[in-house]
Amino acid sequence: MIEWLLLARPGLHLLLHVMVPGIFARLCWPERWKMAWLVMMAGMLIDLDHLLADTLYDPLRCSLTAHPLHGPIPALVYLLLLWPRKTRVLACGLLIHLALDGSDCLMMLAA
């Protein structure tokens, strides 16, 4: 089971980054879920900080500790972005992104 999880983890991680915001958008903004999903997908742009890493992609690296836009201070900013109505959807996308990256780190630790 653990070996399968290690092999499937990168693909599952990417799939969840697309599906979870879509499901969340459908549940929270049913009338305009497509636009909300697109805005939340824009939250994937925080992965541009991977370009600052020594290696662009390392399947054994936890992004919450290795990338500047994935740390605790940016997470606090993303939480504050929930307050204004105009930035709420983007903030949800950013926080979902961090939560999924955190779950990926936990999967790595479990393996």
DSSP file (Angstrom, degrees, kcal/mol; ACC not computed):
  #  RESIDUE AA STRUCTURE BP1 BP2  ACC     N-H-->O    O-->H-N    N-H-->O    O-->H-N    TCO  KAPPA ALPHA  PHI   PSI    X-CA   Y-CA   Z-CA
    1    1 A M     >        0   0    0      0, 0.0     4,-2.1     0, 0.0     5,-0.1   0.000 360.0 360.0 360.0 -45.5    0.0    0.0    0.0
    2    2 A I  H  >  +     0   0    0      1,-0.2     4,-2.4     2,-0.2     5,-0.2   0.892 360.0  52.4 -65.5 -39.6    2.7    2.5    0.9
    3    3 A E  H  > S+     0   0    0      1,-0.2     4,-2.0     2,-0.2    -1,-0.2   0.917 109.3  49.6 -62.7 -42.0    4.7    1.8   -2.3
    4    4 A W  H  > S+     0   0    0      1,-0.2     4,-2.6     2,-0.2    -1,-0.2   0.908 109.9  51.7 -61.6 -41.8    1.6    2.4   -4.3
    5    5 A L  H  X S+     0   0    0     -4,-2.1     4,-1.9     1,-0.2    -2,-0.2   0.900 108.2  51.1 -63.1 -41.4    1.0    5.7   -2.5
    6    6 A L  H  < S+     0   0    0     -4,-2.4    -1,-0.2     1,-0.2    -2,-0.2   0.892 113.8  44.5 -62.7 -39.6    4.6    6.8   -3.2
    7    7 A L  H  < S+     0   0    0     -4,-2.0     4,-0.4     1,-0.2    -2,-0.2   0.877 120.1  39.9 -71.8 -37.7    4.2    6.1   -6.9
    8    8 A A  H  X S+     0   0    0     -4,-2.6     4,-2.9    -5,-0.2     5,-0.3   0.648  91.8  91.1 -86.5 -16.0    0.7    7.7   -7.1
    9    9 A R  H  X S+     0   0    0     -4,-1.9     4,-2.8     1,-0.2     5,-0.2   0.872  84.6  47.5 -54.0 -49.7    1.4   10.7   -4.9
   10   10 A P  H  > S+     0   0    0      0, 0.0     4,-2.1     0, 0.0    -1,-0.2   0.931 117.6  42.2 -61.3 -43.8    2.7   13.2   -7.5
   11   11 A G  H  > S+     0   0    0     -4,-0.4     4,-2.4     2,-0.2    -2,-0.2   0.904 115.6  49.1 -67.6 -41.2   -0.2   12.5   -9.9
   12   12 A L  H  X S+     0   0    0     -4,-2.9     4,-2.6     2,-0.2    -1,-0.2   0.900 109.4  53.8 -63.3 -41.0   -2.8   12.5   -7.1
   13   13 A H  H  X S+     0   0    0     -4,-2.8     4,-1.7    -5,-0.3    -2,-0.2   0.932 111.0  44.4 -59.4 -48.3   -1.4   15.7   -5.7
   14   14 A L  H  X S+     0   0    0     -4,-2.1     4,-0.8     1,-0.2    -1,-0.2   0.901 112.6  52.3 -64.5 -41.2   -1.8   17.5   -9.1
   15   15 A L  H >X S+     0   0    0     -4,-2.4     4,-2.8     1,-0.2     3,-0.9   0.907 108.8  50.1 -61.7 -42.5   -5.2   16.0   -9.6
   16   16 A L  H 3X S+     0   0    0     -4,-2.6     4,-2.2     1,-0.2    -1,-0.2   0.849 101.9  62.0 -65.8 -33.3   -6.4   17.3   -6.2
   17   17 A H  H 3< S+     0   0    0     -4,-1.7    -1,-0.2    -5,-0.2    -2,-0.2   0.742 114.6  35.1 -64.1 -21.9   -5.0   20.7   -7.0
   18   18 A V  H <X S+     0   0    0     -3,-0.9     4,-1.1    -4,-0.8    -2,-0.2   0.834 122.0  43.1 -95.1 -43.6   -7.6   20.9   -9.8
   19   19 A M  H  X S+     0   0    0     -4,-2.8     4,-2.6     2,-0.2     5,-0.2   0.908 106.8  55.6 -75.3 -43.4  -10.5   18.9   -8.3
   20   20 A V  H  X S+     0   0    0     -4,-2.2     4,-2.8     1,-0.2     5,-0.2   0.929 109.1  46.6 -62.0 -47.2  -10.7   20.3   -4.8
   21   21 A P  H  > S+     0   0    0      0, 0.0     4,-2.7     0, 0.0    -1,-0.2   0.891 112.8  52.5 -60.5 -35.1  -11.0   24.0   -5.8
   22   22 A G  H  X S+     0   0    0     -4,-1.1     4,-2.2     2,-0.2    -2,-0.2   0.922 111.8  43.8 -64.6 -43.9  -13.6   22.9   -8.4
   23   23 A I  H  X S+     0   0    0     -4,-2.6     4,-2.1     2,-0.2    -1,-0.2   0.921 114.7  49.9 -66.0 -44.0  -15.7   21.1   -5.8
   24   24 A F  H  X S+     0   0    0     -4,-2.8     4,-2.7    -5,-0.2     5,-0.3   0.916 111.5  48.6 -60.9 -43.9  -15.3   23.9   -3.3
   25   25 A A  H  X S+     0   0    0     -4,-2.7     4,-2.6    -5,-0.2    -1,-0.2   0.907 110.0  51.9 -62.7 -42.1  -16.4   26.5   -6.0
   26   26 A R  H  < S+     0   0    0     -4,-2.2    -1,-0.2     1,-0.2    -2,-0.2   0.875 115.4  41.9 -62.6 -38.0  -19.4   24.4   -6.9
   27   27 A L  H  < S+     0   0    0     -4,-2.1    -2,-0.2    -5,-0.1    -1,-0.2   0.884 123.8  34.2 -77.3 -39.7  -20.5   24.2   -3.2
   28   28 A C  H  < S+     0   0    0     -4,-2.7    -2,-0.2     1,-0.2    -3,-0.2   0.804 131.7  24.9 -90.3 -31.0  -19.8   27.8   -2.2
   29   29 A W    ><  +     0   0    0     -4,-2.6     3,-0.7    -5,-0.3    -1,-0.2  -0.537  66.7 162.4-132.5  66.5  -20.6   29.7   -5.4
   30   30 A P  G >  S+     0   0    0      0, 0.0     3,-0.5     0, 0.0     4,-0.2   0.797  75.6  53.0 -61.8 -29.3  -23.1   27.5   -7.3
   31   31 A E  G 3  S+     0   0    0      1,-0.2     3,-0.1    -3,-0.1    -5,-0.1   0.807 128.4  18.1 -76.2 -28.8  -24.3   30.4   -9.5
   32   32 A R  G <> S+     0   0    0     -3,-0.7     4,-2.2    -7,-0.2    -1,-0.2  -0.163  80.0 136.1-134.2  40.8  -20.8   31.4  -10.6
   33   33 A W  H <>  +     0   0    0     -3,-0.5     4,-2.8     1,-0.2     5,-0.2   0.820  68.7  57.9 -63.9 -33.1  -18.7   28.3   -9.8
   34   34 A K  H  > S+     0   0    0      2,-0.2     4,-2.2     1,-0.2    -1,-0.2   0.933 110.0  43.0 -65.0 -44.7  -16.8   28.3  -13.1
   35   35 A M  H  > S+     0   0    0      2,-0.2     4,-2.4     1,-0.2    -2,-0.2   0.917 114.6  51.0 -65.7 -42.4  -15.5   31.8  -12.6
   36   36 A A  H  X S+     0   0    0     -4,-2.2     4,-2.6     1,-0.2    -2,-0.2   0.908 109.8  50.4 -61.5 -41.6  -14.7   31.1   -8.9
   37   37 A W  H  X S+     0   0    0     -4,-2.8     4,-2.4     2,-0.2    -1,-0.2   0.914 110.1  49.9 -63.2 -43.0  -12.9   27.9   -9.9
   38   38 A L  H  X S+     0   0    0     -4,-2.2     4,-1.2     2,-0.2    -2,-0.2   0.907 111.5  48.3 -62.9 -41.1  -10.8   29.8  -12.5
   39   39 A V  H  X S+     0   0    0     -4,-2.4     4,-0.5     1,-0.2     3,-0.4   0.921 112.3  48.9 -65.2 -42.8   -9.9   32.5   -9.9
   40   40 A M  H >< S+     0   0    0     -4,-2.6     3,-1.2     1,-0.2    -2,-0.2   0.867 106.4  56.5 -64.6 -34.8   -8.9   29.8   -7.4
   41   41 A M  H >< S+     0   0    0     -4,-2.4     3,-1.9     1,-0.3    -1,-0.2   0.792  94.4  67.4 -67.0 -25.6   -6.8   28.1  -10.0
   42   42 A A  H >< S+     0   0    0     -4,-1.2     3,-2.0    -3,-0.4    -1,-0.3   0.765  84.7  73.4 -62.9 -23.0   -5.0   31.4  -10.3
   43   43 A G  G X< S+     0   0    0     -3,-1.2     3,-1.6    -4,-0.5    -1,-0.3   0.683  77.3  76.4 -62.6 -17.3   -3.8   30.6   -6.8
   44   44 A M  G X  S+     0   0    0     -3,-1.9     3,-2.2     1,-0.3    -1,-0.3   0.696  73.5  81.9 -65.5 -17.0   -1.6   28.0   -8.5
   45   45 A L  G X  S+     0   0    0     -3,-2.0     3,-2.1     1,-0.3    -1,-0.3   0.696  71.6  76.1 -64.0 -16.7    0.7   30.9   -9.5
   46   46 A I  G X  S+     0   0    0     -3,-1.6     3,-1.5     1,-0.3    -1,-0.3   0.714  79.3  74.1 -66.3 -15.2    2.2   30.8   -6.0
   47   47 A D  G X  S+     0   0    0     -3,-2.2     3,-2.0     1,-0.3    -1,-0.3   0.570  70.2  86.7 -72.5  -6.0    4.0   27.7   -7.4
   48   48 A L  G X  S+     0   0    0     -3,-2.1     3,-1.7     1,-0.3    -1,-0.3   0.742  72.9  73.7 -62.6 -19.9    6.2   30.1   -9.4
   49   49 A D  G X  S+     0   0    0     -3,-1.5     3,-1.3     1,-0.3     4,-0.3   0.657  76.9  76.6 -69.0 -11.9    8.3   30.3   -6.2
   50   50 A H  G X  S+     0   0    0     -3,-2.0     3,-1.3     1,-0.3    -1,-0.3   0.779  81.7  68.6 -63.9 -25.1    9.5   26.8   -7.2
   51   51 A L  G <  S+     0   0    0     -3,-1.7    -1,-0.3    -4,-0.3    -2,-0.2   0.716  94.0  57.0 -66.5 -18.9   11.6   28.6   -9.7
   52   52 A L  G <  S+     0   0    0     -3,-1.3    -1,-0.3    -4,-0.2    -2,-0.2   0.586  88.4  99.9 -86.1 -11.0   13.7   30.0   -6.8
   53   53 A A  S <  S-     0   0    0     -3,-1.3     3,-0.1    -4,-0.3    14,-0.1  -0.334  84.8-116.6 -76.5 158.4   14.5   26.5   -5.5
   54   54 A D  S    S+     0   0    0      1,-0.2     2,-0.4     2,-0.1    -1,-0.1   0.901 108.8  28.0 -61.7 -43.1   17.8   24.8   -6.1
   55   55 A T  S    S-     0   0    0      1,-0.1    -1,-0.2     3,-0.0     3,-0.2  -0.980  81.8-137.1-116.9 137.1   16.0   22.1   -8.1
   56   56 A L  S    S+     0   0    0     -2,-0.4     2,-0.4     1,-0.2    -1,-0.1   0.913  89.9  17.0 -58.4 -46.3   12.8   23.0   -9.8
   57   57 A Y        +     0   0    0     -3,-0.1    -1,-0.2    -6,-0.1     3,-0.0  -0.990  60.5 171.6-134.3 126.5   11.0   19.8   -8.7
   58   58 A D    >   -     0   0    0     -2,-0.4     3,-2.0    -3,-0.2    -3,-0.0  -0.950  20.4-156.2-131.0 111.5   12.0   17.4   -6.0
   59   59 A P  T 3  S+     0   0    0      0, 0.0    -1,-0.1     0, 0.0   -50,-0.0   0.652  94.9  51.6 -64.7 -13.1    9.4   14.8   -5.2
   60   60 A L  T 3  S+     0   0    0      2,-0.1     2,-0.5    -3,-0.0    -3,-0.0   0.273  89.2  98.8-105.7  10.9   10.8   14.4   -1.7
   61   61 A R    <   -     0   0    0     -3,-2.0     2,-0.7     2,-0.0    -3,-0.1  -0.843  69.1-135.3-102.9 133.1   10.7   18.0   -0.7
   62   62 A C    >>  -     0   0    0     -2,-0.5     3,-1.3     1,-0.1     4,-0.8  -0.763  11.3-153.8 -83.1 118.2    7.9   19.5    1.4
   63   63 A S  H 3> S+     0   0    0     -2,-0.7     4,-1.4     1,-0.3     7,-0.2   0.715  87.0  70.3 -69.3 -19.1    7.0   22.8   -0.3
   64   64 A L  H 34 S+     0   0    0      1,-0.2    -1,-0.3    37,-0.2    38,-0.1   0.755 110.8  31.4 -69.6 -21.7    5.7   24.3    2.9
   65   65 A T  H <4 S+     0   0    0     -3,-1.3    -1,-0.2     6,-0.1    -2,-0.2   0.526 121.5  49.0-108.4  -9.1    9.2   24.5    4.3
   66   66 A A  H  < S+     0   0    0     -4,-0.8    -2,-0.2     1,-0.1    -3,-0.1   0.596  98.5  61.8-111.0 -13.0   11.1   25.1    1.0
   67   67 A H    ><  -     0   0    0     -4,-1.4     3,-1.6    -5,-0.1     4,-0.2  -0.950  68.7-136.9-126.0 136.8    9.4   27.9   -0.9
   68   68 A P  G >  S+     0   0    0      0, 0.0     3,-0.8     0, 0.0    -1,-0.1   0.799 103.2  50.5 -63.4 -32.2    8.8   31.5    0.2
   69   69 A L  G 3  S+     0   0    0    -23,-0.3    -5,-0.1     1,-0.2   -23,-0.1   0.424 107.0  57.3 -86.4   3.1    5.1   31.8   -0.9
   70   70 A H  G <  S+     0   0    0     -3,-1.6    -1,-0.2    -7,-0.2    -4,-0.1   0.273  87.9 103.6-111.5   8.1    4.2   28.6    0.9
   71   71 A G  S <> S-     0   0    0     -3,-0.8     4,-1.9    -4,-0.2     5,-0.1  -0.121  86.4 -93.0 -89.2-176.5    5.4   29.6    4.4
   72   72 A P  H  > S+     0   0    0      0, 0.0     4,-1.9     0, 0.0     5,-0.1   0.849 119.2  53.2 -68.4 -35.7    3.6   30.8    7.6
   73   73 A I  H  > S+     0   0    0      2,-0.2     4,-2.0     1,-0.2     5,-0.2   0.951 111.4  44.9 -68.5 -47.4    3.8   34.5    6.9
   74   74 A P  H  > S+     0   0    0      0, 0.0     4,-2.8     0, 0.0    -1,-0.2   0.897 110.4  56.8 -60.0 -36.5    2.2   34.3    3.4
   75   75 A A  H  X S+     0   0    0     -4,-1.9     4,-2.1     1,-0.2    -2,-0.2   0.895 105.6  50.4 -61.1 -38.6   -0.4   31.9    4.9
   76   76 A L  H  X S+     0   0    0     -4,-1.9     4,-2.2     2,-0.2    -1,-0.2   0.901 110.0  49.9 -64.6 -40.7   -1.3   34.6    7.3
   77   77 A V  H  X S+     0   0    0     -4,-2.0     4,-1.7     2,-0.2    -2,-0.2   0.916 109.5  51.6 -62.6 -42.5   -1.7   37.1    4.4
   78   78 A Y  H  < S+     0   0    0     -4,-2.8     4,-0.4     1,-0.2    -2,-0.2   0.885 108.5  51.7 -62.7 -37.6   -3.9   34.6    2.6
   79   79 A L  H >< S+     0   0    0     -4,-2.1     3,-1.4     1,-0.2     4,-0.4   0.914 108.3  50.9 -63.4 -42.1   -6.0   34.3    5.7
   80   80 A L  H >< S+     0   0    0     -4,-2.2     3,-1.4     1,-0.3    -1,-0.2   0.812  99.6  65.4 -65.4 -29.1   -6.4   38.1    5.9
   81   81 A L  T 3< S+     0   0    0     -4,-1.7    10,-0.3     1,-0.3    -1,-0.3   0.630  86.8  72.0 -68.9 -11.9   -7.4   38.1    2.2
   82   82 A L  T <  S+     0   0    0     -3,-1.4    -1,-0.3    -4,-0.4    -2,-0.2   0.788  87.1  66.7 -69.4 -26.3  -10.5   36.2    3.2
   83   83 A W  S <  S+     0   0    0     -3,-1.4     2,-0.2    -4,-0.4    -2,-0.2   0.965  86.9  66.4 -65.2 -56.7  -11.9   39.4    4.8
   84   84 A P  S >> S-     0   0    0      0, 0.0     3,-1.0     0, 0.0     4,-0.7  -0.481  79.0-138.6 -69.5 134.8  -12.5   41.6    1.8
   85   85 A R  G >4 S+     0   0    0      1,-0.2     3,-0.7    -2,-0.2     4,-0.5   0.850  99.7  60.1 -58.8 -35.7  -15.2   40.2   -0.4
   86   86 A K  G 34 S+     0   0    0      1,-0.2    -1,-0.2     2,-0.1     4,-0.2   0.749 113.7  34.7 -68.9 -23.5  -13.2   41.0   -3.6
   87   87 A T  G <> S+     0   0    0     -3,-1.0     4,-2.6    -6,-0.2    -1,-0.2   0.391  90.0  98.1-109.4   2.7  -10.3   38.8   -2.6
   88   88 A R  H <X S+     0   0    0     -4,-0.7     4,-2.3    -3,-0.7     5,-0.2   0.888  83.0  47.9 -61.9 -43.5  -12.2   36.0   -0.9
   89   89 A V  H  > S+     0   0    0     -4,-0.5     4,-2.1     2,-0.2    -1,-0.2   0.934 114.1  46.7 -66.4 -45.0  -12.3   33.5   -3.8
   90   90 A L  H  > S+     0   0    0     -4,-0.2     4,-2.5     1,-0.2    -2,-0.2   0.919 110.9  53.1 -61.3 -42.9   -8.6   34.0   -4.5
   91   91 A A  H  X S+     0   0    0     -4,-2.6     4,-2.7   -10,-0.3     5,-0.2   0.898 107.2  52.0 -59.9 -40.9   -7.8   33.6   -0.8
   92   92 A C  H  X S+     0   0    0     -4,-2.3     4,-2.6     1,-0.2    -1,-0.2   0.921 109.7  49.5 -60.7 -43.3   -9.8   30.3   -0.7
   93   93 A G  H  X S+     0   0    0     -4,-2.1     4,-2.2     2,-0.2    -2,-0.2   0.906 111.9  47.8 -62.4 -41.9   -7.8   29.1   -3.6
   94   94 A L  H  X S+     0   0    0     -4,-2.5     4,-2.2     2,-0.2    -2,-0.2   0.910 114.0  46.2 -66.3 -42.4   -4.5   30.0   -2.0
   95   95 A L  H  X S+     0   0    0     -4,-2.7     4,-2.5     2,-0.2    -2,-0.2   0.875 111.7  50.9 -70.6 -36.4   -5.4   28.4    1.3
   96   96 A I  H  X S+     0   0    0     -4,-2.6     4,-2.7    -5,-0.2     5,-0.2   0.917 109.1  53.2 -62.8 -42.0   -6.7   25.2   -0.4
   97   97 A H  H  X S+     0   0    0     -4,-2.2     4,-2.4    -5,-0.2    -2,-0.2   0.936 110.8  45.3 -57.3 -48.9   -3.4   25.1   -2.3
   98   98 A L  H  X S+     0   0    0     -4,-2.2     4,-2.5     1,-0.2    -1,-0.2   0.894 111.9  52.3 -64.5 -39.5   -1.4   25.3    1.0
   99   99 A A  H  X S+     0   0    0     -4,-2.5     4,-2.3     2,-0.2    -1,-0.2   0.910 110.9  47.2 -63.3 -41.6   -3.7   22.7    2.6
  100  100 A L  H  X S+     0   0    0     -4,-2.7     4,-1.9     2,-0.2    -2,-0.2   0.891 111.9  50.0 -67.8 -38.5   -3.1   20.3   -0.3
  101  101 A D  H  X S+     0   0    0     -4,-2.4     4,-2.0    -5,-0.2   -37,-0.2   0.888 110.4  51.6 -65.0 -37.6    0.6   20.9   -0.1
  102  102 A G  H  X S+     0   0    0     -4,-2.5     4,-2.1     2,-0.2    -2,-0.2   0.901 108.0  50.5 -64.0 -41.0    0.5   20.2    3.6
  103  103 A S  H  X S+     0   0    0     -4,-2.3     4,-2.2     1,-0.2    -1,-0.2   0.859 108.0  54.2 -65.8 -33.6   -1.4   17.0    3.0
  104  104 A D  H  X S+     0   0    0     -4,-1.9     4,-2.0     2,-0.2    -1,-0.2   0.902 107.1  50.7 -64.8 -41.0    1.3   16.0    0.5
  105  105 A C  H  X S+     0   0    0     -4,-2.0     4,-2.2     1,-0.2    -2,-0.2   0.906 109.5  50.9 -62.1 -41.3    4.0   16.6    3.1
  106  106 A L  H  X S+     0   0    0     -4,-2.1     4,-2.4     1,-0.2    -2,-0.2   0.895 107.7  52.5 -64.0 -39.4    2.1   14.4    5.6
  107  107 A M  H  X S+     0   0    0     -4,-2.2     4,-1.6     1,-0.2    -1,-0.2   0.897 108.7  51.1 -62.7 -39.0    1.9   11.7    3.0
  108  108 A M  H  < S+     0   0    0     -4,-2.0    -2,-0.2     1,-0.2    -1,-0.2   0.916 110.7  48.3 -63.5 -42.0    5.6   11.9    2.5
  109  109 A L  H  < S+     0   0    0     -4,-2.2    -2,-0.2     1,-0.2    -1,-0.2   0.881 109.2  53.2 -65.1 -37.7    6.2   11.6    6.3
  110  110 A A  H  <        0   0    0     -4,-2.4    -1,-0.2     1,-0.3    -2,-0.2   0.828 360.0 360.0 -67.2 -31.0    3.8    8.6    6.5
  111  111 A A     <        0   0    0     -4,-1.6    -1,-0.3    -5,-0.2    -2,-0.2   0.485 360.0 360.0 -81.5 360.0    5.8    6.8    3.8
